[in-house]
Amino acid sequence: MKRKVHVNLEERSYDIIIDGNAIESLTDFLSKTNYSKIFIITDENVANLHLKKLNEVLDKSTILKEVIIAKAGEKAKSFEILENFC
């Protein structure tokens, strides 16, 4: 079941799309945008489950990607940890 959740942050608002087939529909979504590069930020657990399939789908597109894999756990979900990758 596909759902869209709107995060209202005034000028920084964005939508989150929740979809059981999100990876498979990603190339269709990206073809409707002007993106030339995307960043994938994930943790080790999610990467182990989904990153291979995501890479396979994205490799069929012309969009460049950068992947950041953080350690699993709540402590890794911070800007400080993200800055270590930059």
mmCIF file as gemmi writes it, N, C-alpha and C atoms, coordinates in Angstrom:
data_model
loop_
_atom_site.group_PDB
_atom_site.id
_atom_site.type_symbol
_atom_site.label_atom_id
_atom_site.label_alt_id
_atom_site.label_comp_id
_atom_site.label_asym_id
_atom_site.label_entity_id
_atom_site.label_seq_id
_atom_site.pdbx_PDB_ins_code
_atom_site.Cartn_x
_atom_site.Cartn_y
_atom_site.Cartn_z
_atom_site.occupancy
_atom_site.B_iso_or_equiv
_atom_site.pdbx_formal_charge
_atom_site.auth_seq_id
_atom_site.auth_asym_id
_atom_site.pdbx_PDB_model_num
ATOM 1 N N . MET Axp A 1 ? 0.832 -1.172 0 1 0 ? 1 A 1
ATOM 2 C CA . MET Axp A 1 ? 0 0 0 1 0 ? 1 A 1
ATOM 3 C C . MET Axp A 1 ? 0.886 1.249 0 1 0 ? 1 A 1
ATOM 4 N N . LYS Axp A 2 ? 0.66 2.143 -0.931 1 0 ? 2 A 1
ATOM 5 C CA . LYS Axp A 2 ? 1.457 3.352 -1.066 1 0 ? 2 A 1
ATOM 6 C C . LYS Axp A 2 ? 0.782 4.491 -0.302 1 0 ? 2 A 1
ATOM 7 N N . ARG Axp A 3 ? 1.591 5.202 0.493 1 0 ? 3 A 1
ATOM 8 C CA . ARG Axp A 3 ? 1.092 6.354 1.254 1 0 ? 3 A 1
ATOM 9 C C . ARG Axp A 3 ? 2.072 7.505 1.128 1 0 ? 3 A 1
ATOM 10 N N . LYS Axp A 4 ? 1.543 8.706 1.178 1 0 ? 4 A 1
ATOM 11 C CA . LYS Axp A 4 ? 2.386 9.891 1.19 1 0 ? 4 A 1
ATOM 12 C C . LYS Axp A 4 ? 2.118 10.647 2.489 1 0 ? 4 A 1
ATOM 13 N N . VAL Axp A 5 ? 3.194 10.984 3.194 1 0 ? 5 A 1
ATOM 14 C CA . VAL Axp A 5 ? 3.09 11.756 4.425 1 0 ? 5 A 1
ATOM 15 C C . VAL Axp A 5 ? 3.798 13.081 4.182 1 0 ? 5 A 1
ATOM 16 N N . HIS Axp A 6 ? 3.087 14.173 4.41 1 0 ? 6 A 1
ATOM 17 C CA . HIS Axp A 6 ? 3.666 15.5 4.209 1 0 ? 6 A 1
ATOM 18 C C . HIS Axp A 6 ? 4.248 15.998 5.533 1 0 ? 6 A 1
ATOM 19 N N . VAL Axp A 7 ? 5.511 16.41 5.51 1 0 ? 7 A 1
ATOM 20 C CA . VAL Axp A 7 ? 6.17 16.989 6.676 1 0 ? 7 A 1
ATOM 21 C C . VAL Axp A 7 ? 6.168 18.498 6.455 1 0 ? 7 A 1
ATOM 22 N N . ASN Axp A 8 ? 5.374 19.202 7.239 1 0 ? 8 A 1
ATOM 23 C CA . ASN Axp A 8 ? 5.191 20.63 7.045 1 0 ? 8 A 1
ATOM 24 C C . ASN Axp A 8 ? 6.221 21.414 7.86 1 0 ? 8 A 1
ATOM 25 N N . LEU Axp A 9 ? 7.215 21.934 7.151 1 0 ? 9 A 1
ATOM 26 C CA . LEU Axp A 9 ? 8.258 22.749 7.766 1 0 ? 9 A 1
ATOM 27 C C . LEU Axp A 9 ? 8.36 24.097 7.044 1 0 ? 9 A 1
ATOM 28 N N . GLU Axp A 10 ? 7.207 24.605 6.663 1 0 ? 10 A 1
ATOM 29 C CA . GLU Axp A 10 ? 7.103 25.853 5.913 1 0 ? 10 A 1
ATOM 30 C C . GLU Axp A 10 ? 7.954 25.794 4.651 1 0 ? 10 A 1
ATOM 31 N N . GLU Axp A 11 ? 8.997 26.608 4.514 1 0 ? 11 A 1
ATOM 32 C CA . GLU Axp A 11 ? 9.781 26.616 3.265 1 0 ? 11 A 1
ATOM 33 C C . GLU Axp A 11 ? 10.634 25.365 3.101 1 0 ? 11 A 1
ATOM 34 N N . ARG Axp A 12 ? 10.773 24.562 4.133 1 0 ? 12 A 1
ATOM 35 C CA . ARG Axp A 12 ? 11.571 23.326 4.043 1 0 ? 12 A 1
ATOM 36 C C . ARG Axp A 12 ? 10.689 22.081 4.072 1 0 ? 12 A 1
ATOM 37 N N . SER Axp A 13 ? 9.43 22.22 3.714 1 0 ? 13 A 1
ATOM 38 C CA . SER Axp A 13 ? 8.507 21.087 3.734 1 0 ? 13 A 1
ATOM 39 C C . SER Axp A 13 ? 8.9 20.04 2.702 1 0 ? 13 A 1
ATOM 40 N N . TYR Axp A 14 ? 8.519 18.812 2.949 1 0 ? 14 A 1
ATOM 41 C CA . TYR Axp A 14 ? 8.803 17.731 2.009 1 0 ? 14 A 1
ATOM 42 C C . TYR Axp A 14 ? 7.813 16.595 2.233 1 0 ? 14 A 1
ATOM 43 N N . ASP Axp A 15 ? 7.757 15.691 1.264 1 0 ? 15 A 1
ATOM 44 C CA . ASP Axp A 15 ? 6.894 14.519 1.345 1 0 ? 15 A 1
ATOM 45 C C . ASP Axp A 15 ? 7.736 13.283 1.59 1 0 ? 15 A 1
ATOM 46 N N . ILE Axp A 16 ? 7.18 12.353 2.358 1 0 ? 16 A 1
ATOM 47 C CA . ILE Axp A 16 ? 7.772 11.032 2.532 1 0 ? 16 A 1
ATOM 48 C C . ILE Axp A 16 ? 6.812 10.047 1.878 1 0 ? 16 A 1
ATOM 49 N N . ILE Axp A 17 ? 7.335 9.221 0.994 1 0 ? 17 A 1
ATOM 50 C CA . ILE Axp A 17 ? 6.512 8.224 0.321 1 0 ? 17 A 1
ATOM 51 C C . ILE Axp A 17 ? 6.805 6.866 0.948 1 0 ? 17 A 1
ATOM 52 N N . ILE Axp A 18 ? 5.765 6.217 1.425 1 0 ? 18 A 1
ATOM 53 C CA . ILE Axp A 18 ? 5.877 4.899 2.044 1 0 ? 18 A 1
ATOM 54 C C . ILE Axp A 18 ? 5.252 3.911 1.078 1 0 ? 18 A 1
ATOM 55 N N . ASP Axp A 19 ? 6.066 2.956 0.615 1 0 ? 19 A 1
ATOM 56 C CA . ASP Axp A 19 ? 5.6 2.039 -0.426 1 0 ? 19 A 1
ATOM 57 C C . ASP Axp A 19 ? 6.352 0.722 -0.292 1 0 ? 19 A 1
ATOM 58 N N . GLY Axp A 20 ? 5.641 -0.369 -0.277 1 0 ? 20 A 1
ATOM 59 C CA . GLY Axp A 20 ? 6.265 -1.678 -0.199 1 0 ? 20 A 1
ATOM 60 C C . GLY Axp A 20 ? 7.123 -2.002 -1.406 1 0 ? 20 A 1
ATOM 61 N N . ASN Axp A 21 ? 6.911 -1.305 -2.521 1 0 ? 21 A 1
ATOM 62 C CA . ASN Axp A 21 ? 7.69 -1.504 -3.741 1 0 ? 21 A 1
ATOM 63 C C . ASN Axp A 21 ? 8.495 -0.249 -4.087 1 0 ? 21 A 1
ATOM 64 N N . ALA Axp A 22 ? 8.936 0.472 -3.09 1 0 ? 22 A 1
ATOM 65 C CA . ALA Axp A 22 ? 9.597 1.76 -3.318 1 0 ? 22 A 1
ATOM 66 C C . ALA Axp A 22 ? 10.848 1.618 -4.175 1 0 ? 22 A 1
ATOM 67 N N . ILE Axp A 23 ? 11.64 0.599 -3.945 1 0 ? 23 A 1
ATOM 68 C CA . ILE Axp A 23 ? 12.881 0.455 -4.714 1 0 ? 23 A 1
ATOM 69 C C . ILE Axp A 23 ? 12.566 0.235 -6.188 1 0 ? 23 A 1
ATOM 70 N N . GLU Axp A 24 ? 11.603 -0.627 -6.484 1 0 ? 24 A 1
ATOM 71 C CA . GLU Axp A 24 ? 11.266 -0.914 -7.867 1 0 ? 24 A 1
ATOM 72 C C . GLU Axp A 24 ? 10.683 0.301 -8.587 1 0 ? 24 A 1
ATOM 73 N N . SER Axp A 25 ? 9.99 1.167 -7.87 1 0 ? 25 A 1
ATOM 74 C CA . SER Axp A 25 ? 9.379 2.329 -8.51 1 0 ? 25 A 1
ATOM 75 C C . SER Axp A 25 ? 10.281 3.56 -8.481 1 0 ? 25 A 1
ATOM 76 N N . LEU Axp A 26 ? 11.486 3.429 -7.956 1 0 ? 26 A 1
ATOM 77 C CA . LEU Axp A 26 ? 12.387 4.567 -7.816 1 0 ? 26 A 1
ATOM 78 C C . LEU Axp A 26 ? 12.806 5.154 -9.157 1 0 ? 26 A 1
ATOM 79 N N . THR Axp A 27 ? 13.148 4.339 -10.134 1 0 ? 27 A 1
ATOM 80 C CA . THR Axp A 27 ? 13.588 4.883 -11.421 1 0 ? 27 A 1
ATOM 81 C C . THR Axp A 27 ? 12.471 5.669 -12.099 1 0 ? 27 A 1
ATOM 82 N N . ASP Axp A 28 ? 11.238 5.2 -11.971 1 0 ? 28 A 1
ATOM 83 C CA . ASP Axp A 28 ? 10.109 5.939 -12.529 1 0 ? 28 A 1
ATOM 84 C C . ASP Axp A 28 ? 9.964 7.29 -11.828 1 0 ? 28 A 1
ATOM 85 N N . PHE Axp A 29 ? 10.069 7.299 -10.514 1 0 ? 29 A 1
ATOM 86 C CA . PHE Axp A 29 ? 9.989 8.542 -9.751 1 0 ? 29 A 1
ATOM 87 C C . PHE Axp A 29 ? 11.112 9.492 -10.159 1 0 ? 29 A 1
ATOM 88 N N . LEU Axp A 30 ? 12.34 8.995 -10.224 1 0 ? 30 A 1
ATOM 89 C CA . LEU Axp A 30 ? 13.487 9.844 -10.543 1 0 ? 30 A 1
ATOM 90 C C . LEU Axp A 30 ? 13.428 10.376 -11.974 1 0 ? 30 A 1
ATOM 91 N N . SER Axp A 31 ? 12.818 9.627 -12.886 1 0 ? 31 A 1
ATOM 92 C CA . SER Axp A 31 ? 12.722 10.098 -14.27 1 0 ? 31 A 1
ATOM 93 C C . SER Axp A 31 ? 11.833 11.326 -14.388 1 0 ? 31 A 1
ATOM 94 N N . LYS Axp A 32 ? 11.012 11.588 -13.376 1 0 ? 32 A 1
ATOM 95 C CA . LYS Axp A 32 ? 10.119 12.748 -13.377 1 0 ? 32 A 1
ATOM 96 C C . LYS Axp A 32 ? 10.728 13.934 -12.633 1 0 ? 32 A 1
ATOM 97 N N . THR Axp A 33 ? 12.004 13.833 -12.282 1 0 ? 33 A 1
ATOM 98 C CA . THR Axp A 33 ? 12.679 14.909 -11.548 1 0 ? 33 A 1
ATOM 99 C C . THR Axp A 33 ? 13.849 15.44 -12.368 1 0 ? 33 A 1
ATOM 100 N N . ASN Axp A 34 ? 14.472 16.46 -11.867 1 0 ? 34 A 1
ATOM 101 C CA . ASN Axp A 34 ? 15.675 17.017 -12.485 1 0 ? 34 A 1
ATOM 102 C C . ASN Axp A 34 ? 16.928 16.642 -11.712 1 0 ? 34 A 1
ATOM 103 N N . TYR Axp A 35 ? 16.842 15.645 -10.862 1 0 ? 35 A 1
ATOM 104 C CA . TYR Axp A 35 ? 17.984 15.259 -10.045 1 0 ? 35 A 1
ATOM 105 C C . TYR Axp A 35 ? 19.091 14.681 -10.918 1 0 ? 35 A 1
ATOM 106 N N . SER Axp A 36 ? 20.32 15.079 -10.64 1 0 ? 36 A 1
ATOM 107 C CA . SER Axp A 36 ? 21.469 14.487 -11.324 1 0 ? 36 A 1
ATOM 108 C C . SER Axp A 36 ? 22.285 13.625 -10.369 1 0 ? 36 A 1
ATOM 109 N N . LYS Axp A 37 ? 22.054 13.803 -9.065 1 0 ? 37 A 1
ATOM 110 C CA . LYS Axp A 37 ? 22.774 13.023 -8.06 1 0 ? 37 A 1
ATOM 111 C C . LYS Axp A 37 ? 21.905 12.892 -6.823 1 0 ? 37 A 1
ATOM 112 N N . ILE Axp A 38 ? 21.961 11.722 -6.198 1 0 ? 38 A 1
ATOM 113 C CA . ILE Axp A 38 ? 21.226 11.513 -4.953 1 0 ? 38 A 1
ATOM 114 C C . ILE Axp A 38 ? 22.178 10.96 -3.904 1 0 ? 38 A 1
ATOM 115 N N . PHE Axp A 39 ? 21.821 11.182 -2.663 1 0 ? 39 A 1
ATOM 116 C CA . PHE Axp A 39 ? 22.575 10.655 -1.53 1 0 ? 39 A 1
ATOM 117 C C . PHE Axp A 39 ? 21.712 9.632 -0.827 1 0 ? 39 A 1
ATOM 118 N N . ILE Axp A 40 ? 22.296 8.488 -0.562 1 0 ? 40 A 1
ATOM 119 C CA . ILE Axp A 40 ? 21.611 7.431 0.166 1 0 ? 40 A 1
ATOM 120 C C . ILE Axp A 40 ? 22.283 7.349 1.529 1 0 ? 40 A 1
ATOM 121 N N . ILE Axp A 41 ? 21.507 7.612 2.555 1 0 ? 41 A 1
ATOM 122 C CA . ILE Axp A 41 ? 22.022 7.542 3.92 1 0 ? 41 A 1
ATOM 123 C C . ILE Axp A 41 ? 21.261 6.43 4.614 1 0 ? 41 A 1
ATOM 124 N N . THR Axp A 42 ? 21.987 5.428 5.07 1 0 ? 42 A 1
ATOM 125 C CA . THR Axp A 42 ? 21.36 4.265 5.674 1 0 ? 42 A 1
ATOM 126 C C . THR Axp A 42 ? 22.236 3.753 6.805 1 0 ? 42 A 1
ATOM 127 N N . ASP Axp A 43 ? 21.74 2.788 7.53 1 0 ? 43 A 1
ATOM 128 C CA . ASP Axp A 43 ? 22.584 2.15 8.53 1 0 ? 43 A 1
ATOM 129 C C . ASP Axp A 43 ? 22.95 0.745 8.053 1 0 ? 43 A 1
ATOM 130 N N . GLU Axp A 44 ? 23.829 0.11 8.787 1 0 ? 44 A 1
ATOM 131 C CA . GLU Axp A 44 ? 24.336 -1.215 8.378 1 0 ? 44 A 1
ATOM 132 C C . GLU Axp A 44 ? 23.228 -2.24 8.226 1 0 ? 44 A 1
ATOM 133 N N . ASN Axp A 45 ? 22.25 -2.223 9.122 1 0 ? 45 A 1
ATOM 134 C CA . ASN Axp A 45 ? 21.176 -3.223 9.067 1 0 ? 45 A 1
ATOM 135 C C . ASN Axp A 45 ? 20.338 -3.077 7.804 1 0 ? 45 A 1
ATOM 136 N N . VAL Axp A 46 ? 19.927 -1.848 7.501 1 0 ? 46 A 1
ATOM 137 C CA . VAL Axp A 46 ? 19.103 -1.615 6.307 1 0 ? 46 A 1
ATOM 138 C C . VAL Axp A 46 ? 19.933 -1.846 5.046 1 0 ? 46 A 1
ATOM 139 N N . ALA Axp A 47 ? 21.197 -1.45 5.07 1 0 ? 47 A 1
ATOM 140 C CA . ALA Axp A 47 ? 22.072 -1.677 3.918 1 0 ? 47 A 1
ATOM 141 C C . ALA Axp A 47 ? 22.188 -3.167 3.613 1 0 ? 47 A 1
ATOM 142 N N . ASN Axp A 48 ? 22.35 -3.962 4.643 1 0 ? 48 A 1
ATOM 143 C CA . ASN Axp A 48 ? 22.453 -5.412 4.436 1 0 ? 48 A 1
ATOM 144 C C . ASN Axp A 48 ? 21.188 -5.991 3.818 1 0 ? 48 A 1
ATOM 145 N N . LEU Axp A 49 ? 20.057 -5.413 4.13 1 0 ? 49 A 1
ATOM 146 C CA . LEU Axp A 49 ? 18.784 -5.92 3.613 1 0 ? 49 A 1
ATOM 147 C C . LEU Axp A 49 ? 18.439 -5.394 2.222 1 0 ? 49 A 1
ATOM 148 N N . HIS Axp A 50 ? 18.776 -4.134 1.921 1 0 ? 50 A 1
ATOM 149 C CA . HIS Axp A 50 ? 18.213 -3.505 0.73 1 0 ? 50 A 1
ATOM 150 C C . HIS Axp A 50 ? 19.201 -2.826 -0.219 1 0 ? 50 A 1
ATOM 151 N N . LEU Axp A 51 ? 20.428 -2.577 0.189 1 0 ? 51 A 1
ATOM 152 C CA . LEU Axp A 51 ? 21.323 -1.773 -0.637 1 0 ? 51 A 1
ATOM 153 C C . LEU Axp A 51 ? 21.695 -2.448 -1.954 1 0 ? 51 A 1
ATOM 154 N N . LYS Axp A 52 ? 21.864 -3.738 -1.968 1 0 ? 52 A 1
ATOM 155 C CA . LYS Axp A 52 ? 22.213 -4.427 -3.214 1 0 ? 52 A 1
ATOM 156 C C . LYS Axp A 52 ? 21.125 -4.21 -4.264 1 0 ? 52 A 1
ATOM 157 N N . LYS Axp A 53 ? 19.878 -4.409 -3.899 1 0 ? 53 A 1
ATOM 158 C CA . LYS Axp A 53 ? 18.76 -4.223 -4.833 1 0 ? 53 A 1
ATOM 159 C C . LYS Axp A 53 ? 18.655 -2.762 -5.262 1 0 ? 53 A 1
ATOM 160 N N . LEU Axp A 54 ? 18.828 -1.851 -4.309 1 0 ? 54 A 1
ATOM 161 C CA . LEU Axp A 54 ? 18.773 -0.43 -4.628 1 0 ? 54 A 1
ATOM 162 C C . LEU Axp A 54 ? 19.855 -0.048 -5.627 1 0 ? 54 A 1
ATOM 163 N N . ASN Axp A 55 ? 21.066 -0.545 -5.43 1 0 ? 55 A 1
ATOM 164 C CA . ASN Axp A 55 ? 22.159 -0.279 -6.372 1 0 ? 55 A 1
ATOM 165 C C . ASN Axp A 55 ? 21.85 -0.835 -7.756 1 0 ? 55 A 1
ATOM 166 N N . GLU Axp A 56 ? 21.27 -2.023 -7.82 1 0 ? 56 A 1
ATOM 167 C CA . GLU Axp A 56 ? 20.918 -2.624 -9.107 1 0 ? 56 A 1
ATOM 168 C C . GLU Axp A 56 ? 19.922 -1.747 -9.86 1 0 ? 56 A 1
ATOM 169 N N . VAL Axp A 57 ? 18.943 -1.225 -9.153 1 0 ? 57 A 1
ATOM 170 C CA . VAL Axp A 57 ? 17.931 -0.367 -9.785 1 0 ? 57 A 1
ATOM 171 C C . VAL Axp A 57 ? 18.561 0.952 -10.223 1 0 ? 57 A 1
ATOM 172 N N . LEU Axp A 58 ? 19.347 1.568 -9.353 1 0 ? 58 A 1
ATOM 173 C CA . LEU Axp A 58 ? 19.936 2.864 -9.676 1 0 ? 58 A 1
ATOM 174 C C . LEU Axp A 58 ? 21.008 2.77 -10.758 1 0 ? 58 A 1
ATOM 175 N N . ASP Axp A 59 ? 21.677 1.627 -10.862 1 0 ? 59 A 1
ATOM 176 C CA . ASP Axp A 59 ? 22.689 1.463 -11.907 1 0 ? 59 A 1
ATOM 177 C C . ASP Axp A 59 ? 22.079 1.486 -13.302 1 0 ? 59 A 1
ATOM 178 N N . LYS Axp A 60 ? 20.769 1.292 -13.401 1 0 ? 60 A 1
ATOM 179 C CA . LYS Axp A 60 ? 20.077 1.352 -14.695 1 0 ? 60 A 1
ATOM 180 C C . LYS Axp A 60 ? 19.722 2.785 -15.087 1 0 ? 60 A 1
ATOM 181 N N . SER Axp A 61 ? 19.961 3.731 -14.185 1 0 ? 61 A 1
ATOM 182 C CA . SER Axp A 61 ? 19.637 5.128 -14.465 1 0 ? 61 A 1
ATOM 183 C C . SER Axp A 61 ? 20.924 5.91 -14.713 1 0 ? 61 A 1
ATOM 184 N N . THR Axp A 62 ? 20.762 7.159 -15.095 1 0 ? 62 A 1
ATOM 185 C CA . THR Axp A 62 ? 21.923 8.026 -15.329 1 0 ? 62 A 1
ATOM 186 C C . THR Axp A 62 ? 22.247 8.878 -14.108 1 0 ? 62 A 1
ATOM 187 N N . ILE Axp A 63 ? 21.507 8.689 -13.042 1 0 ? 63 A 1
ATOM 188 C CA . ILE Axp A 63 ? 21.698 9.498 -11.834 1 0 ? 63 A 1
ATOM 189 C C . ILE Axp A 63 ? 22.901 8.981 -11.044 1 0 ? 63 A 1
ATOM 190 N N . LEU Axp A 64 ? 23.748 9.906 -10.65 1 0 ? 64 A 1
ATOM 191 C CA . LEU Axp A 64 ? 24.896 9.557 -9.82 1 0 ? 64 A 1
ATOM 192 C C . LEU Axp A 64 ? 24.429 9.374 -8.384 1 0 ? 64 A 1
ATOM 193 N N . LYS Axp A 65 ? 25.118 8.526 -7.654 1 0 ? 65 A 1
ATOM 194 C CA . LYS Axp A 65 ? 24.718 8.305 -6.268 1 0 ? 65 A 1
ATOM 195 C C . LYS Axp A 65 ? 25.938 8.299 -5.358 1 0 ? 65 A 1
ATOM 196 N N . GLU Axp A 66 ? 25.699 8.712 -4.152 1 0 ? 66 A 1
ATOM 197 C CA . GLU Axp A 66 ? 26.693 8.654 -3.088 1 0 ? 66 A 1
ATOM 198 C C . GLU Axp A 66 ? 26.026 7.905 -1.958 1 0 ? 66 A 1
ATOM 199 N N . VAL Axp A 67 ? 26.715 6.906 -1.409 1 0 ? 67 A 1
ATOM 200 C CA . VAL Axp A 67 ? 26.135 6.08 -0.362 1 0 ? 67 A 1
ATOM 201 C C . VAL Axp A 67 ? 26.915 6.292 0.929 1 0 ? 67 A 1
ATOM 202 N N . ILE Axp A 68 ? 26.183 6.553 1.992 1 0 ? 68 A 1
ATOM 203 C CA . ILE Axp A 68 ? 26.759 6.672 3.327 1 0 ? 68 A 1
ATOM 204 C C . ILE Axp A 68 ? 26.116 5.598 4.188 1 0 ? 68 A 1
ATOM 205 N N . ILE Axp A 69 ? 26.939 4.729 4.76 1 0 ? 69 A 1
ATOM 206 C CA . ILE Axp A 69 ? 26.441 3.668 5.627 1 0 ? 69 A 1
ATOM 207 C C . ILE Axp A 69 ? 26.961 3.928 7.04 1 0 ? 69 A 1
ATOM 208 N N . ALA Axp A 70 ? 26.041 4.216 7.935 1 0 ? 70 A 1
ATOM 209 C CA . ALA Axp A 70 ? 26.388 4.47 9.336 1 0 ? 70 A 1
ATOM 210 C C . ALA Axp A 70 ? 26.22 3.191 10.147 1 0 ? 70 A 1
ATOM 211 N N . LYS Axp A 71 ? 26.799 3.174 11.299 1 0 ? 71 A 1
ATOM 212 C CA . LYS Axp A 71 ? 26.603 2.047 12.206 1 0 ? 71 A 1
ATOM 213 C C . LYS Axp A 71 ? 25.137 1.993 12.61 1 0 ? 71 A 1
ATOM 214 N N . ALA Axp A 72 ? 24.668 0.82 12.944 1 0 ? 72 A 1
ATOM 215 C CA . ALA Axp A 72 ? 23.285 0.651 13.371 1 0 ? 72 A 1
ATOM 216 C C . ALA Axp A 72 ? 23.097 1.215 14.775 1 0 ? 72 A 1
ATOM 217 N N . GLY Axp A 73 ? 21.888 1.673 15.047 1 0 ? 73 A 1
ATOM 218 C CA . GLY Axp A 73 ? 21.564 2.142 16.389 1 0 ? 73 A 1
ATOM 219 C C . GLY Axp A 73 ? 21.255 3.616 16.439 1 0 ? 73 A 1
ATOM 220 N N . GLU Axp A 74 ? 20.561 3.995 17.472 1 0 ? 74 A 1
ATOM 221 C CA . GLU Axp A 74 ? 20.119 5.378 17.631 1 0 ? 74 A 1
ATOM 222 C C . GLU Axp A 74 ? 21.275 6.358 17.767 1 0 ? 74 A 1
ATOM 223 N N . LYS Axp A 75 ? 22.381 5.957 18.34 1 0 ? 75 A 1
ATOM 224 C CA . LYS Axp A 75 ? 23.519 6.859 18.518 1 0 ? 75 A 1
ATOM 225 C C . LYS Axp A 75 ? 24.088 7.329 17.181 1 0 ? 75 A 1
ATOM 226 N N . ALA Axp A 76 ? 23.87 6.558 16.115 1 0 ? 76 A 1
ATOM 227 C CA . ALA Axp A 76 ? 24.398 6.914 14.794 1 0 ? 76 A 1
ATOM 228 C C . ALA Axp A 76 ? 23.494 7.893 14.066 1 0 ? 76 A 1
ATOM 229 N N . LYS Axp A 77 ? 22.322 8.179 14.601 1 0 ? 77 A 1
ATOM 230 C CA . LYS Axp A 77 ? 21.362 9.056 13.937 1 0 ? 77 A 1
ATOM 231 C C . LYS Axp A 77 ? 21.533 10.49 14.431 1 0 ? 77 A 1
ATOM 232 N N . SER Axp A 78 ? 22.634 11.094 14.018 1 0 ? 78 A 1
ATOM 233 C CA . SER Axp A 78 ? 22.883 12.479 14.422 1 0 ? 78 A 1
ATOM 234 C C . SER Axp A 78 ? 23.66 13.192 13.322 1 0 ? 78 A 1
ATOM 235 N N . PHE Axp A 79 ? 23.578 14.506 13.317 1 0 ? 79 A 1
ATOM 236 C CA . PHE Axp A 79 ? 24.343 15.287 12.354 1 0 ? 79 A 1
ATOM 237 C C . PHE Axp A 79 ? 25.836 15.163 12.622 1 0 ? 79 A 1
ATOM 238 N N . GLU Axp A 80 ? 26.198 14.996 13.87 1 0 ? 80 A 1
ATOM 239 C CA . GLU Axp A 80 ? 27.616 14.834 14.213 1 0 ? 80 A 1
ATOM 240 C C . GLU Axp A 80 ? 28.202 13.6 13.53 1 0 ? 80 A 1
ATOM 241 N N . ILE Axp A 81 ? 27.491 12.507 13.559 1 0 ? 81 A 1
ATOM 242 C CA . ILE Axp A 81 ? 27.948 11.277 12.894 1 0 ? 81 A 1
ATOM 243 C C . ILE Axp A 81 ? 27.973 11.494 11.395 1 0 ? 81 A 1
ATOM 244 N N . LEU Axp A 82 ? 26.955 12.14 10.837 1 0 ? 82 A 1
ATOM 245 C CA . LEU Axp A 82 ? 26.908 12.396 9.402 1 0 ? 82 A 1
ATOM 246 C C . LEU Axp A 82 ? 28.085 13.264 8.954 1 0 ? 82 A 1
ATOM 247 N N . GLU Axp A 83 ? 28.437 14.242 9.757 1 0 ? 83 A 1
ATOM 248 C CA . GLU Axp A 83 ? 29.569 15.128 9.421 1 0 ? 83 A 1
ATOM 249 C C . GLU Axp A 83 ? 30.871 14.342 9.28 1 0 ? 83 A 1
ATOM 250 N N . ASN Axp A 84 ? 31.008 13.234 9.983 1 0 ? 84 A 1
ATOM 251 C CA . ASN Axp A 84 ? 32.216 12.416 9.88 1 0 ? 84 A 1
ATOM 252 C C . ASN Axp A 84 ? 32.398 11.824 8.487 1 0 ? 84 A 1
ATOM 253 N N . PHE Axp A 85 ? 31.294 11.694 7.739 1 0 ? 85 A 1
ATOM 254 C CA . PHE Axp A 85 ? 31.364 11.141 6.394 1 0 ? 85 A 1
ATOM 255 C C . PHE Axp A 85 ? 31.661 12.197 5.352 1 0 ? 85 A 1
ATOM 256 N N . CYS Axp A 86 ? 31.488 13.454 5.701 1 0 ? 86 A 1
ATOM 257 C CA . CYS Axp A 86 ? 31.642 14.549 4.731 1 0 ? 86 A 1
ATOM 258 C C . CYS Axp A 86 ? 33.073 15.049 4.676 1 0 ? 86 A 1
